[in-house]
């Protein structure tokens, strides 16, 4: 089985008496309220999804990641994982102190062992992570809205967030056991935010040809208007696997995390997370983790050349479409026909048909998948 990133699978979850003591401390310790994204980061640290991180980054680690996309021990890591706080709040906190982290409902979810607090340049962070200062970029806008001071230190999880998708939620220690039980020595990860169309199936099955199993890993959490609802994505994948996959070769597990839309940097980040889950390979398509026109179409593939020591194999897919003459999914290397013969896998076009209550043509989406989506009164986020 592939080693986790940094060779150590982190677990920072309190149980039993330790958890009870932390809940007692929560009544008297200073606290910080976190938004959904930060709560997700806390849980992903605690469960080992972000191994080898054990908490939020200190200034040295932050600067190394920002400037070199590596941790201080030279391990690849492209995205700063940081906790921001108001200057006045940070001023009252003392180094060495424990701080209770709370969710938006004010429930205590974790302990922060405060090791450091430091100021940073929001504009610099945005430009280096997202390669733009444009506030129309959702990641830049989010960074610009961050508070003035960053707090660093290890965390211990007290409470796991409830989810209606509990049956799909597995930690890295659990997925690794699952892969071992299935006899999978090689596993390919596939990240998704959408219901599956024929193009997705083509990519997944092509990758599956070279590996023992596919790990479909939908990102669950807050979405923008017009996105498919989480429950619709999961139901549609269940239906696809039921009818068109060998069940012993595919598994669906959720990842609760907000997209950062950092393009190339985020592609490396996604690869690290799947490596921690136990994947040996990851599918990286055109404009992976991109938004708008901020990144060139294959920048998220090219960046892997900078990380020969990443420890997970990327499988790159270029543009593909359905060719009417070939009567199959094709790419630029496999089809000699003119673009006029090709039907592109347009998510916008598929959405428009579904909004009208129509089943997309079978060359775009499996009818069973379309029917499951249309069973919902409103499959889209409003």
C-alpha positions as CSV (number, residue, x, y, z in Angstrom):
1,X,0.0,0.0,0.0
2,X,1.2,3.5,-0.9
3,X,2.6,5.5,2.0
4,X,0.7,8.6,3.1
5,X,2.3,12.0,2.3
6,X,5.3,12.4,4.5
7,X,5.0,8.7,5.5
8,X,2.8,9.4,8.6
9,X,-1.0,9.3,8.6
10,X,-2.1,11.9,11.0
11,X,-5.0,11.4,13.4
12,X,-5.8,14.1,15.9
13,X,-9.3,13.2,17.3
14,X,-10.1,13.2,21.0
15,X,-12.0,10.2,22.5
16,X,-13.3,9.2,25.9
17,X,-11.9,11.1,28.9
18,X,-9.7,13.4,26.8
19,X,-12.8,14.5,24.9
20,X,-14.8,15.0,28.1
21,X,-11.9,17.1,29.6
22,X,-11.9,19.2,26.4
23,X,-15.6,19.8,26.6
24,X,-15.2,21.0,30.2
25,X,-12.4,23.4,29.1
26,X,-14.7,24.7,26.4
27,X,-16.8,26.3,29.2
28,X,-13.9,28.6,30.3
29,X,-11.3,28.9,27.5
30,X,-11.2,31.7,25.0
31,X,-12.8,30.7,21.7
32,X,-12.9,31.5,18.0
33,X,-15.9,31.0,15.7
34,X,-15.0,29.4,12.3
35,X,-16.8,29.4,9.0
36,X,-17.7,26.2,7.1
37,X,-14.4,26.2,5.1
38,X,-12.3,26.4,8.2
39,X,-14.3,23.8,10.1
40,X,-13.7,21.5,7.1
41,X,-10.0,22.3,7.2
42,X,-9.9,21.4,10.9
43,X,-11.6,18.0,10.3
44,X,-9.4,17.3,7.3
45,X,-6.3,17.9,9.4
46,X,-7.7,15.7,12.2
47,X,-8.7,12.8,10.0
48,X,-5.4,12.7,8.2
49,X,-6.7,13.9,4.8
50,X,-4.1,16.7,5.0
51,X,-1.3,14.6,6.3
52,X,1.4,15.4,7.4
53,X,-0.1,18.6,8.7
54,X,-1.2,18.4,12.4
55,X,-2.5,21.9,12.6
56,X,-2.5,25.4,11.1
57,X,0.8,26.6,9.6
58,X,3.3,28.9,11.3
59,X,4.9,31.8,9.5
60,X,8.0,29.9,8.3
61,X,5.9,27.0,6.9
62,X,3.4,29.5,5.4
63,X,6.2,31.5,3.6
64,X,7.8,28.3,2.3
65,X,4.5,27.0,0.9
66,X,3.7,30.4,-0.6
67,X,7.1,30.9,-2.3
68,X,8.3,27.3,-3.0
69,X,5.1,25.1,-2.8
70,X,7.0,22.9,-0.3
71,X,7.0,22.5,3.5
72,X,10.1,23.3,5.5
73,X,11.3,19.7,5.2
74,X,11.0,20.0,1.4
75,X,7.9,17.9,1.1
76,X,5.6,19.1,-1.7
77,X,2.7,21.2,-0.4
78,X,1.2,24.0,-2.6
79,X,-1.7,25.5,-0.6
80,X,-1.4,27.5,2.7
81,X,-3.6,26.0,5.4
82,X,-4.1,28.9,7.8
83,X,-6.4,30.2,10.5
84,X,-7.2,33.9,10.4
85,X,-8.4,36.0,13.3
86,X,-9.3,39.7,14.0
87,X,-6.3,41.7,15.3
88,X,-8.0,42.6,18.5
89,X,-9.0,39.0,19.2
90,X,-5.5,37.7,18.5
91,X,-4.0,40.4,20.8
92,X,-5.8,38.8,23.7
93,X,-4.5,35.3,23.0
94,X,-1.2,34.2,24.5
95,X,1.3,31.8,23.0
96,X,1.1,28.4,24.7
97,X,-2.6,28.9,25.4
98,X,-5.4,26.5,24.4
99,X,-8.2,28.1,22.3
100,X,-11.6,26.5,21.6
101,X,-12.6,26.5,17.9
102,X,-16.3,26.7,17.4
103,X,-18.6,26.1,14.3
104,X,-21.1,28.6,13.1
105,X,-23.7,27.2,15.5
106,X,-21.2,28.0,18.3
107,X,-20.6,24.3,19.2
108,X,-17.1,23.5,20.3
109,X,-15.4,21.4,17.6
110,X,-11.7,21.5,18.4
111,X,-8.8,22.6,20.6
112,X,-6.1,24.8,19.1
113,X,-2.7,24.7,20.9
114,X,-1.6,28.2,20.0
115,X,2.1,28.3,19.0
116,X,2.4,31.4,17.0
117,X,0.5,34.5,15.7
118,X,1.7,36.6,12.8
119,X,0.6,39.2,10.2
120,X,0.7,38.5,6.5
121,X,0.0,40.2,3.2
122,X,-3.4,39.2,1.7
123,X,-2.5,40.6,-1.7
124,X,0.7,38.6,-1.8
125,X,-1.1,35.4,-0.8
126,X,-3.8,35.9,-3.4
127,X,-1.4,36.6,-6.2
128,X,0.9,33.7,-5.5
129,X,-1.8,31.1,-4.8
130,X,-4.2,32.1,-7.6
131,X,-1.8,33.8,-10.0
132,X,-4.1,36.9,-10.1
133,X,-5.1,39.9,-8.1
134,X,-8.5,40.0,-9.8
135,X,-11.2,40.1,-7.1
136,X,-13.7,38.5,-9.6
137,X,-11.8,35.3,-8.9
138,X,-13.6,33.6,-6.0
139,X,-10.4,32.5,-4.3
140,X,-9.0,36.0,-4.5
141,X,-12.2,37.5,-3.1
142,X,-12.1,35.1,-0.2
143,X,-8.5,35.9,0.7
144,X,-9.2,39.7,0.5
145,X,-12.0,39.1,3.0
146,X,-9.7,37.3,5.5
147,X,-8.9,38.8,8.9
148,X,-5.6,40.5,9.8
149,X,-3.7,37.9,11.8
150,X,-2.9,34.2,11.3
151,X,-2.9,31.8,14.3
152,X,-0.7,28.7,14.2
153,X,-0.7,25.5,16.2
154,X,-1.7,21.9,16.3
155,X,-5.4,21.0,16.7
156,X,-7.4,18.2,18.4
157,X,-10.9,17.5,17.1
158,X,-13.6,17.3,19.8
159,X,-16.7,16.9,17.6
160,X,-17.1,15.7,14.0
161,X,-19.7,17.6,12.0
162,X,-22.9,15.7,11.3
163,X,-23.6,14.9,7.7
164,X,-26.6,13.3,5.9
165,X,-24.1,11.4,3.8
166,X,-22.5,9.4,6.7
167,X,-22.5,6.1,4.7
168,X,-20.2,7.8,2.1
169,X,-17.8,9.4,4.6
170,X,-14.6,7.4,5.2
171,X,-11.4,8.6,6.7
172,X,-8.0,7.7,5.1
173,X,-7.4,5.0,7.7
174,X,-10.7,3.4,6.7
175,X,-10.3,3.7,2.9
176,X,-6.9,2.1,3.2
177,X,-8.5,-0.9,5.0
178,X,-11.2,-1.0,2.3
179,X,-8.7,-1.0,-0.5
180,X,-6.7,-3.8,1.2
181,X,-9.9,-5.9,1.7
182,X,-10.8,-5.5,-2.0
183,X,-7.3,-6.5,-3.0
184,X,-6.6,-3.3,-4.8
185,X,-2.9,-2.6,-5.1
186,X,-3.4,0.3,-7.5
187,X,-6.2,2.8,-7.1
188,X,-7.1,5.8,-9.2
189,X,-8.7,8.8,-7.6
190,X,-11.3,10.9,-9.5
191,X,-12.4,14.2,-8.0
192,X,-15.8,15.6,-9.1
193,X,-18.3,18.4,-8.3
194,X,-20.9,17.2,-10.9
195,X,-23.2,14.4,-11.9
196,X,-21.5,12.0,-14.3
197,X,-21.8,12.3,-18.1
198,X,-20.5,9.9,-20.7
199,X,-17.2,11.8,-20.9
200,X,-16.6,11.2,-17.2
201,X,-17.3,7.5,-17.6
202,X,-14.9,7.3,-20.5
203,X,-12.1,8.9,-18.5
204,X,-12.8,6.7,-15.4
205,X,-12.9,3.5,-17.3
206,X,-9.8,4.3,-19.3
207,X,-8.0,4.9,-16.0
208,X,-9.5,1.8,-14.5
209,X,-8.0,-0.3,-17.4
210,X,-4.6,0.4,-15.9
211,X,-5.5,0.1,-12.2
212,X,-7.3,-2.3,-9.8
213,X,-10.1,0.1,-8.6
214,X,-11.5,3.6,-9.0
215,X,-12.1,5.9,-6.0
216,X,-14.8,8.4,-7.0
217,X,-14.4,11.3,-4.5
218,X,-17.1,14.0,-4.8
219,X,-16.4,17.3,-3.1
220,X,-19.3,17.9,-0.7
221,X,-20.1,21.3,0.9
222,X,-21.3,24.8,0.0
223,X,-21.8,25.3,-3.6
224,X,-22.8,28.1,-5.9
225,X,-26.2,28.7,-7.4
226,X,-26.9,26.3,-10.3
227,X,-24.6,23.6,-9.1
228,X,-26.0,20.1,-8.6
229,X,-27.0,19.3,-5.0
230,X,-24.8,16.9,-3.1
231,X,-27.5,14.3,-2.8
232,X,-28.1,14.4,-6.5
233,X,-24.4,13.8,-7.3
234,X,-24.2,10.8,-5.0
235,X,-27.5,9.3,-6.2
236,X,-26.4,9.7,-9.9
237,X,-23.1,8.0,-9.2
238,X,-24.8,5.1,-7.4
239,X,-27.0,4.6,-10.4
240,X,-24.1,4.8,-12.9
241,X,-22.1,2.2,-10.9
242,X,-25.1,0.0,-10.4
243,X,-25.7,-0.4,-14.2
244,X,-22.3,0.2,-15.9
245,X,-19.4,-0.7,-13.5
246,X,-18.1,-3.9,-11.9
247,X,-19.2,-3.1,-8.3
248,X,-16.1,-4.7,-6.9
249,X,-14.0,-2.2,-8.9
250,X,-15.6,1.2,-7.9
251,X,-16.2,3.0,-4.6
252,X,-17.7,6.4,-3.9
253,X,-16.5,8.4,-0.8
254,X,-17.2,12.1,-0.1
255,X,-14.6,14.8,0.7
256,X,-16.0,17.6,2.7
257,X,-14.1,20.6,1.6
258,X,-14.7,23.9,-0.3
259,X,-13.0,24.4,-3.6
260,X,-10.3,27.0,-3.7
261,X,-10.2,27.3,-7.5
262,X,-6.4,27.6,-7.4
263,X,-5.9,25.7,-10.7
264,X,-2.4,24.2,-10.9
265,X,-1.6,24.5,-7.2
266,X,-4.9,23.0,-6.3
267,X,-4.3,20.0,-8.6
268,X,-1.2,19.1,-6.6
269,X,-3.1,19.6,-3.4
270,X,-5.9,17.3,-4.6
271,X,-3.3,14.7,-5.6
272,X,-1.8,14.8,-2.0
273,X,-5.2,14.3,-0.4
274,X,-6.0,11.3,-2.7
275,X,-2.5,9.9,-1.9
276,X,-3.4,10.1,1.8
277,X,-6.7,8.2,1.1
278,X,-4.5,5.4,-0.4
279,X,-4.7,6.2,-4.2
280,X,-1.7,5.4,-6.3
281,X,-2.9,7.4,-9.3
282,X,-5.1,10.5,-9.8
283,X,-7.0,11.7,-12.9
284,X,-6.2,15.2,-13.9
285,X,-8.3,16.6,-16.7
286,X,-8.4,19.8,-18.7
287,X,-8.5,22.9,-16.5
288,X,-8.6,20.9,-13.2
289,X,-9.7,23.1,-10.3
290,X,-9.9,26.1,-12.6
291,X,-12.5,28.8,-12.8
292,X,-13.1,31.3,-15.7
293,X,-10.1,31.9,-17.9
294,X,-7.5,32.4,-15.2
295,X,-5.4,29.4,-16.1
296,X,-4.3,27.9,-19.4
297,X,-6.2,24.7,-20.2
298,X,-3.4,22.3,-19.3
299,X,-1.5,24.3,-16.6
300,X,-2.9,21.9,-13.9
301,X,-1.1,19.0,-15.8
302,X,2.1,20.8,-16.6
303,X,2.8,21.7,-12.9
304,X,3.3,18.0,-12.1
305,X,6.7,18.2,-13.8
306,X,7.9,20.4,-10.9
307,X,7.1,17.6,-8.4
308,X,8.8,14.3,-9.4
309,X,8.8,13.4,-5.7
310,X,5.1,13.8,-5.2
311,X,4.6,10.0,-4.8
312,X,1.3,9.6,-6.7
313,X,1.0,9.1,-10.5
314,X,-1.1,11.7,-12.4
315,X,-3.1,10.4,-15.4
316,X,-3.6,13.2,-17.8
317,X,-6.6,13.5,-20.1
318,X,-6.8,16.1,-22.9
319,X,-10.0,17.3,-24.5
320,X,-12.4,14.6,-25.6
321,X,-15.8,14.5,-27.3
322,X,-18.4,12.1,-28.8
323,X,-17.8,11.5,-32.5
324,X,-20.9,10.7,-34.6
325,X,-18.9,8.9,-37.3
326,X,-16.8,6.8,-34.8
327,X,-19.9,6.4,-32.7
328,X,-17.7,6.6,-29.6
329,X,-15.9,8.9,-27.2
330,X,-12.7,10.1,-28.9
331,X,-9.8,12.5,-28.3
332,X,-7.3,14.3,-30.6
333,X,-5.1,11.2,-30.8
334,X,-7.8,8.7,-31.7
335,X,-10.2,10.3,-34.2
336,X,-9.5,11.6,-37.8
337,X,-12.9,13.3,-38.3
338,X,-13.7,17.0,-38.6
339,X,-14.9,18.9,-35.5
340,X,-18.4,19.1,-37.2
341,X,-18.7,15.4,-36.4
342,X,-18.0,15.9,-32.7
343,X,-20.4,16.6,-29.8
344,X,-18.7,18.2,-26.9
345,X,-19.6,17.3,-23.3
346,X,-21.0,20.6,-22.4
347,X,-22.1,20.8,-18.8
348,X,-24.1,23.9,-19.6
349,X,-26.0,22.1,-22.4
350,X,-26.7,19.0,-20.2
351,X,-28.0,21.3,-17.4
352,X,-30.3,23.2,-19.8
353,X,-31.9,20.0,-21.0
354,X,-32.4,18.7,-17.4
355,X,-33.9,22.1,-16.4
356,X,-36.4,21.6,-19.2
357,X,-37.2,18.1,-17.9
358,X,-35.6,16.5,-20.9
359,X,-33.3,13.5,-20.9
360,X,-30.0,14.3,-22.6
361,X,-29.2,12.2,-25.7
362,X,-27.4,8.9,-24.8
363,X,-24.1,10.0,-26.3
364,X,-24.0,12.7,-23.5
365,X,-25.5,11.0,-20.5
366,X,-26.7,7.5,-19.5
367,X,-30.5,7.5,-19.5
368,X,-30.6,5.8,-16.0
369,X,-28.5,8.7,-14.6
370,X,-30.7,11.4,-16.2
371,X,-33.8,9.7,-14.9
372,X,-32.4,9.7,-11.3
373,X,-31.6,13.4,-11.6
374,X,-35.1,14.2,-12.9
375,X,-36.7,12.3,-10.0
376,X,-35.7,15.3,-7.9
377,X,-38.1,18.3,-7.9
378,X,-35.1,20.6,-8.1
379,X,-31.7,19.0,-8.5
380,X,-29.9,22.3,-8.5
381,X,-28.7,24.6,-5.7
382,X,-30.9,27.8,-5.6
